Amino acid sequence: MIEEIKKAIIPVAGLGTRFLPLSKVIPKEFFPLVDKPVIHYIVEEFKKTGIKEIIFVVAPGQKNTLLNYFKNDPDLEKILIKRKKDKILKELKDFEETFNDLSFSFVVQKKPMGDGHAILQAIGKSGAESVAVSFGDDIVESEEPAISQLINIFRTSSSPIIALKSLPKEKIAGAYAGLSVEKIANRLYKIKKIIEKPELSEVDSNLTIVGKYILTAEVFTYLKKATPSKRGEIILADVFDKMLSDGKIIYGYELKGEWLECGDKLKWLKSFLYLALKDLRFKNELEQYLKNIK
């Protein structure tokens, strides 16, 4: 029997230190990409995939910000009706309807102790099921949602799936995860080794990890047994490497679509511009403006 992916975990408890000082007052998952925050795109991707149960891993005090964004706002609707802002009211209603049938739950990561530790906090709500995971730093613009692409592979493998994208080896060195892989089929690879921020001489392929996964119950078993690093963190990549050394199979799938990174200021700005210049509401005027200021 094929296991269906019914739940998703979104860890958003990070400190956002790369975005200081702005991240002191605005969580990085609420940084805008055009006129929607990053978190909107991630939740919308799960909705398009058919997943309706979302588990947020949050920092203390972060829950209300997320709830306020995704819940309906009758008071705001009344104000818009009174002011006869029909167009804006329709936009608000359309937005609310997008997320009306989703179920949100929250678990707290009291201290930032690594991405693996963050995911582990959700085990009480995810149970023994396989789950989809998407971190708040990565958006993939594609006709078929990135998570759907991973689920399609999971249905035939029942193994953990890691989202991959191709980058020049020089760019991977010192900044991304390096991978040793064995190609199985078009875009599909068996992961052999993961090296975090490798030296150029250690970069074995031009593939790296995008922050999207399908995790099986076995991954959670390994997370529970994981030994924290010297910094006191449980790192998902280390757990994957332990599984690989134990002979477990982990697959990687090179996603179709445009990878929009939001992990630091420059990457976020590039992603903002990419989406803004594709938005038909703003495209022409922005292009003209950019020509004028060059």
N, C-alpha and C positions, 0 to 999 in steps of 0.2 A: 504494500500500500504506500502510495506517495504521500509524504508529509507535506502539508500546506504551511506556508509562512503566514501566520495570522497577526503577529505582533512585531513592532519595531521599537528599537531603543535609540534615543538621540541624546548623547552626552553633551551637556552644555555648561558644565560646572567649572570650566577653566577660568583662569584669572585674566586672560587677554592681555598679558604684559606687553606683547608686541604692538599693542594699540594705545598704550599710555600716551598722554593723560586722558584721552577721550573715554577709554574703557573703565575709568574710575566711576563714571556716571551712566554710561550706556553699555550694557553687556554686548560683546562682539557679535552675538547671533542676531542682534537687532540693528547692526549697521545696515544702511540701505543699499540695495542694488536697484537703481532707478527709483521706483516709488514703493518698493516692498522690501522688508528686511530679509536678511539671509535665511532666517529660520522659516519664513513663509515658503520659500522655494523648496526647502528640504521636506517640510510636512506635505506640501502639495505633491511632491514626487511620490511619497508613500500613498497618498490618496489615489493618484493615477494608477499605482500598482495594484490597488485593491486592498491594501492593508488599512484597517480601521482602528486598531488599538495602538496608541503611541505612548511609550514610556519615556518621560524626560528624566535625565539624571541632572539635578540642579545643585547649585551652591546654596547655602542657607540664605533665605530671604528672596530667592530668585523666582519662586513659584508664581507669585501674584503678577509679575510682569508678563509672563507667558500667558497666564489665564486671561488677563485683561486684553491681550491682543486677540486671542482666538475666540473668546466668548462674545455673544451678542450684546449690544449696548442700546437698550430701549430708550434711555434718556437722550442719547445723542440722536437717535432716530426722531424723537419728538421735536428736538430743536431744529433739525433739518426740515421737517414737515412744516413747522411754524414759520420758518424763514423761506419756505417755498424753494428749497434747494433740491429740486426734483432729480436732476442729473447726478448730483453727489449722493443723494439718498439711494438711487438705484445702484450706484457703484458700491455703496456700503452693504446693501442687501445682497448683491451678487457675491461680495467677499464673504459675508456671514454664511451664505448658503454653501459655499465651497467646503466649509469645515463642519457644518452642522451634524453630519452623521459620523464624525470621528469621536473616539473615546480617548481622553487624555488622563494619564496618571503620572505621579511624581514620586521620585525617591531622591534623598539628599545625600550628596557626597560632602561630608563635613570639612574635609581638607583635600586639597589637590594632590593626590597620591598616585597619579599615572592614569593613562587611558584604560588599561586593563582593570584597575581598581574601580574606575567609574562604571564600567560595564557590569562589573561584579555586583555593584549595589542594586542592580535591577533584577537580580535572580529571583527575589521573592515574588515579583510580579510577572516575570517571564516564564517561571516554572521550569519544567524539563523540556520545553519546546525549543525547536530551532527558531532563531529570530533574525530579522534584518537589523543592521546597525548602520547609521550614517552620522558622521561627525559634522560639526558646524562649519568646518573650514572648506568643504568641497561641494561644489555644485557641478552637475554634468548636464549640459543642454543637449538633448537628443530627442528624436521622435519617439523612440521606445525608452521609457524611464530606465535609468541605470540599474535601479534595484530589480526591475523586471528582467533585465538582461541576466543578472546574477541568479535570480530565482529559476530561470529557465535551465541554467546549468545545474543548479542544485537538484532539480526534479529528476535528473538522470544520474546524479552522482551520490546524493545524500551525504556529501562531505562539506567541510567548510569551504567557502568561496571568498577570495579576496579580489576586489576591483583593482585593475591595473591600467596604466596608461604609459605610452612611450615618451621618453625624453632623451636628449643627448647625454651620453655618459658623463661628459664634463659637467653638465648641470646637476646630475644625480650626486656626484662626488661631494661629500661634506654637507649636503643639504637635504637629501631625500633618502628613502630606504633603497638599498641595493638588493637585487634579487639574482639568485641562480635558479634557472628554470629548465624544464624539459618540455618542448612543444608537443602537444597531444593532437591538436586539430587547429583549424583556423581560429585565432584569437584565444585559444584555450591552452593552458600550461599547467604542468604539475610543478608546484613549488619545491625546490630542493634546499634552499637556504635563504635567510633574510639577514642582511647586515645593515644596521642603522647608521646613516651618515658615513658611508665607507670612504676610504681613500680611493683616488682614481684607479690605482692598481688593483683594487679589490672589486671594482665594478665589473660584473660578469655579463650583464645584459643591459639593454637600453629600456628596460621596464622598471617601473616603480609603483608604489602603492598609492591608490586613491582611498580616502577615508570612508569607504563603503564596503560592507561585508555581509555574508550570511554565516552566522555562527551556530554550530550545533551544540547539543547538550554536553557533548564531550569537551568542547572548548571551555565551558563553565566549570567542569570538573577540574581541568588543568588550572584555570584561573584561581579556584579555591585553594589549590595546593601550591601555587606559585610563591617563590621566595622573592621578597622585595629586593630591588637593586640597592646599590650603595647609597643612593639618594632617598631610599625608602619608598620607591615607587614600584607598582606592578605594571609592567609594560606589555601590551598585547603582542607586539612583535617578538618579544622574548618568549612568551607562552607558545606562540606558533613555532618558534625555533625548537623549543623543548619537545613539542609534539612531533615535529619532523625527525628529531634525533631518536625518538621512540618508534619510528617507522609508520607514523600516522600519515594519511594522505590529505593534502591540502591543495586545492586547485586555485589558479588565478585566471581571471578572464579580462582580456583587454577590451575595455568599454568602447562602444561606438558613441560618438558625440564629442562635443567641445568641453574640455575640462576647464572650469572656472574656479581658480583658487582664491581663497579669501583668508589665508593664514597670516599675512602681514600687510602692512599699509600699501606697498606697491602692488602686490598681487590683487588686493581688494580694489584698488583704483582701476587697474586694468580690466577687472571683471565688470566693474561699474560701467566703464566706458564701452566695453564690448556690448553689453545688454542695452545701454542707452542708445547706441548707434544702430541697433537692430529694431528698436521700438518705433513703429510707424508714427506715433504721436510726436516724437521728438527728433527723429532721424534727420530730416532735411535741414531744419534750423541749426541743429548741432553741427552737422557737417559744414554748413556755411560759416558758422561761428569759428570752428577750428581752423578753417582756411584763412579767416581774417586775422587770427591772432598768431599765426605762424611767423 
